[in-house]
Amino acid sequence: MSDLALYVGPAGEADRLRPGRSGLAPCVWEAAVLAHERDAFTRHVLDGNGPIEERLAAWRDDTMQGEVR
């Protein structure tokens, strides 16, 4: 089990992200992004090959494209 940490802040300003309030939960649209993040972590970091630095870089570069619905 892990704690779910959501960050909040202005869109496109990652340096201004801050932890959300306790008890904050994702909406259904954010859940799609969280699912992508989970799958990308598994694909690149846990199941990937090569040095950990390369696997982490591949995970960071794996972003969602297009409309989330």
MDTraj code that builds the backbone (N, CA, C; nanometers):
import mdtraj as md
import numpy as np

residues = "MET SER ASP LEU ALA LEU TYR VAL GLY PRO ALA GLY GLU ALA ASP ARG LEU ARG PRO GLY ARG SER GLY LEU ALA PRO CYS VAL TRP GLU ALA ALA VAL LEU ALA HIS GLU ARG ASP ALA PHE THR ARG HIS VAL LEU ASP GLY ASN GLY PRO ILE GLU GLU ARG LEU ALA ALA TRP ARG ASP ASP THR MET GLN GLY GLU VAL ARG".split()
xyz = np.array([
    [0.0848, -0.1174, 0.0000],
    [0.0000, 0.0000, 0.0000],
    [0.0893, 0.1237, 0.0000],
    [0.0413, 0.2253, -0.0638],
    [0.1141, 0.3526, -0.0621],
    [0.0140, 0.4648, -0.0430],
    [0.0627, 0.5733, 0.0097],
    [-0.0211, 0.6911, 0.0253],
    [-0.0337, 0.7600, -0.1095],
    [-0.1504, 0.8137, -0.1383],
    [-0.1721, 0.8892, -0.2601],
    [-0.1428, 1.0351, -0.2304],
    [-0.0481, 1.0921, -0.3000],
    [-0.0144, 1.2332, -0.2821],
    [-0.0521, 1.3087, -0.4085],
    [-0.1412, 1.4025, -0.3959],
    [-0.1796, 1.4867, -0.5088],
    [-0.1198, 1.6245, -0.4888],
    [-0.0729, 1.6819, -0.5974],
    [-0.0152, 1.8151, -0.5933],
    [-0.1063, 1.9097, -0.6700],
    [-0.1125, 2.0323, -0.6252],
    [-0.1981, 2.1319, -0.6885],
    [-0.1138, 2.2538, -0.7245],
    [-0.1568, 2.3232, -0.8267],
    [-0.0881, 2.4439, -0.8693],
    [-0.1362, 2.4857, -1.0069],
    [-0.0859, 2.5991, -1.0535],
    [-0.1266, 2.6494, -1.1844],
    [-0.0793, 2.5581, -1.2969],
    [-0.1608, 2.5407, -1.3978],
    [-0.1252, 2.4575, -1.5137],
    [-0.0025, 2.5157, -1.5824],
    [0.0908, 2.4300, -1.6173],
    [0.2098, 2.4721, -1.6890],
    [0.3172, 2.5358, -1.6030],
    [0.2992, 2.5371, -1.4706],
    [0.3987, 2.5971, -1.3810],
    [0.4390, 2.4953, -1.2748],
    [0.5154, 2.3950, -1.3173],
    [0.5519, 2.2849, -1.2280],
    [0.6254, 2.3316, -1.1037],
    [0.7011, 2.4404, -1.1131],
    [0.7756, 2.4892, -0.9967],
    [0.6842, 2.5457, -0.8881],
    [0.5567, 2.5663, -0.9192],
    [0.4615, 2.6185, -0.8201],
    [0.3689, 2.5109, -0.7633],
    [0.3942, 2.3821, -0.7975],
    [0.3124, 2.2736, -0.7431],
    [0.3392, 2.2573, -0.5943],
    [0.2333, 2.2349, -0.5190],
    [0.2421, 2.2139, -0.3745],
    [0.1532, 2.0956, -0.3383],
    [0.1865, 2.0236, -0.2298],
    [0.0995, 1.9132, -0.1878],
    [-0.0428, 1.9622, -0.1624],
    [-0.1408, 1.8855, -0.2088],
    [-0.2811, 1.9185, -0.1854],
    [-0.3200, 1.8903, -0.0408],
    [-0.4359, 1.9350, -0.0037],
    [-0.4820, 1.9158, 0.1342],
    [-0.5054, 1.7679, 0.1639],
    [-0.4995, 1.7333, 0.2890],
    [-0.5230, 1.5954, 0.3309],
    [-0.6642, 1.5537, 0.2931],
    [-0.6785, 1.4332, 0.2393],
    [-0.8088, 1.3824, 0.1996],
    [-0.8476, 1.4154, 0.0569],
    [-0.7650, 1.4955, -0.0103],
    [-0.7935, 1.5301, -0.1489],
    [-0.7847, 1.4047, -0.2348],
    [-0.8814, 1.3833, -0.3212],
    [-0.8847, 1.2653, -0.4074],
    [-0.9007, 1.3105, -0.5524],
    [-0.8533, 1.2288, -0.6466],
    [-0.8642, 1.2676, -0.7871],
    [-1.0071, 1.2579, -0.8387],
    [-1.0369, 1.3422, -0.9369],
    [-1.1642, 1.3290, -1.0067],
    [-1.1477, 1.2206, -1.1129],
    [-1.2527, 1.1868, -1.1810],
    [-1.2451, 1.0777, -1.2789],
    [-1.1469, 1.1082, -1.3922],
    [-1.1318, 1.2338, -1.4323],
    [-1.0390, 1.2680, -1.5393],
    [-0.8951, 1.2564, -1.4902],
    [-0.8687, 1.2970, -1.3671],
    [-0.7341, 1.2833, -1.3115],
    [-0.6976, 1.1369, -1.2912],
    [-0.7946, 1.0526, -1.2661],
    [-0.7675, 0.9104, -1.2472],
    [-0.7057, 0.8495, -1.3733],
    [-0.7433, 0.8981, -1.4907],
    [-0.6833, 0.8491, -1.6158],
    [-0.5347, 0.8838, -1.6209],
    [-0.4993, 1.0011, -1.5748],
    [-0.3589, 1.0427, -1.5712],
    [-0.2827, 0.9582, -1.4694],
    [-0.3414, 0.9343, -1.3536],
    [-0.2773, 0.8506, -1.2517],
    [-0.2570, 0.7077, -1.3028],
    [-0.3530, 0.6557, -1.3776],
    [-0.3393, 0.5219, -1.4340],
    [-0.2239, 0.5176, -1.5344],
    [-0.2130, 0.6216, -1.6169],
    [-0.1012, 0.6283, -1.7116],
    [0.0318, 0.6322, -1.6359],
    [0.0383, 0.7114, -1.5309],
    [0.1603, 0.7226, -1.4513],
    [0.1991, 0.5879, -1.3904],
    [0.1021, 0.5172, -1.3370],
    [0.1272, 0.3850, -1.2792],
    [0.1794, 0.2892, -1.3859],
    [0.1142, 0.2857, -1.5011],
    [0.1550, 0.1958, -1.6088],
    [0.2948, 0.2310, -1.6607],
    [0.3240, 0.3606, -1.6735],
    [0.4552, 0.4037, -1.7212],
    [0.5640, 0.3657, -1.6215],
    [0.5375, 0.3814, -1.4923],
    [0.6357, 0.3438, -1.3905],
    [0.6648, 0.1944, -1.3977],
    [0.5606, 0.1154, -1.4097],
    [0.5788, -0.0296, -1.4189],
    [0.6566, -0.0669, -1.5441],
    [0.6189, -0.0069, -1.6563],
    [0.6804, -0.0402, -1.7851],
    [0.8295, -0.0026, -1.7885],
    [0.8631, 0.1166, -1.7420],
    [0.9999, 0.1649, -1.7560],
    [1.0893, 0.1327, -1.6364],
    [1.0380, 0.1500, -1.5161],
    [1.1235, 0.1354, -1.3982],
    [1.1254, -0.0087, -1.3475],
    [1.0087, -0.0662, -1.3272],
    [1.0049, -0.2011, -1.2698],
    [1.0379, -0.3095, -1.3711],
    [0.9833, -0.2997, -1.4925],
    [1.0050, -0.4033, -1.5936],
    [1.1159, -0.3679, -1.6927],
    [1.1708, -0.2460, -1.6832],
    [1.2710, -0.2007, -1.7795],
    [1.4062, -0.2654, -1.7586],
    [1.4917, -0.2466, -1.8572],
    [1.6284, -0.2970, -1.8530],
    [1.7241, -0.1794, -1.8555],
    [1.8457, -0.2036, -1.8113],
    [1.9489, -0.1009, -1.8158],
    [1.9647, -0.0315, -1.6822],
    [2.0572, 0.0648, -1.6780],
    [2.0830, 0.1378, -1.5541],
    [1.9587, 0.2129, -1.5059],
    [1.9456, 0.2258, -1.3751],
    [1.8271, 0.2910, -1.3179],
    [1.8121, 0.4341, -1.3685],
    [1.9222, 0.5035, -1.3918],
    [1.9125, 0.6420, -1.4408],
    [1.8426, 0.6469, -1.5765],
    [1.8726, 0.5511, -1.6633],
    [1.8080, 0.5462, -1.7953],
    [1.6613, 0.5082, -1.7833],
    [1.6291, 0.4168, -1.6929],
    [1.4897, 0.3768, -1.6745],
    [1.4087, 0.4918, -1.6182],
    [1.4654, 0.5675, -1.5233],
    [1.3946, 0.6836, -1.4684],
    [1.3755, 0.7916, -1.5741],
    [1.4755, 0.8119, -1.6585],
    [1.4629, 0.9105, -1.7665],
    [1.3521, 0.8697, -1.8636],
    [1.3447, 0.7409, -1.8963],
    [1.2385, 0.6928, -1.9855],
    [1.1018, 0.7141, -1.9224],
    [1.0910, 0.6925, -1.7922],
    [0.9645, 0.7150, -1.7213],
    [0.9264, 0.8623, -1.7257],
    [1.0229, 0.9522, -1.6993],
    [0.9944, 1.0956, -1.7025],
    [0.9486, 1.1408, -1.8404],
    [1.0033, 1.0782, -1.9449],
    [0.9708, 1.1193, -2.0815],
    [0.8403, 1.0590, -2.1332],
    [0.7812, 0.9657, -2.0608],
    [0.6577, 0.8984, -2.1032],
    [0.5385, 0.9827, -2.0591],
    [0.4902, 1.0677, -2.1467],
    [0.3801, 1.1583, -2.1125],
    [0.2549, 1.1239, -2.1916],
    [0.1412, 1.1635, -2.1373],
    [0.0146, 1.1437, -2.2074],
    [0.0009, 1.2498, -2.3152],
    [-0.0552, 1.2107, -2.4271],
    [-0.0804, 1.3030, -2.5374],
    [-0.2292, 1.2987, -2.5711],
    [-0.2844, 1.4113, -2.6057],
    [-0.4221, 1.4154, -2.6510],
    [-0.5224, 1.4362, -2.5398],
    [-0.6461, 1.4175, -2.5734],
    [-0.7586, 1.4429, -2.4839],
    [-0.7751, 1.3274, -2.3847],
    [-0.8009, 1.3628, -2.2603],
    [-0.8295, 1.2635, -2.1573],
    [-0.9781, 1.2672, -2.1307],
    [-1.0410, 1.1527, -2.1469],
    [-1.1866, 1.1507, -2.1241],
    [-1.2275, 1.0188, -2.0688],
])
top = md.Topology()
chain = top.add_chain()
for i, resn in enumerate(residues, 1):
    res = top.add_residue(resn, chain, resSeq=i)
    for name in ("N", "CA", "C"):
        top.add_atom(name, md.element.get_by_symbol(name[0]), res)
traj = md.Trajectory(xyz[None], top)
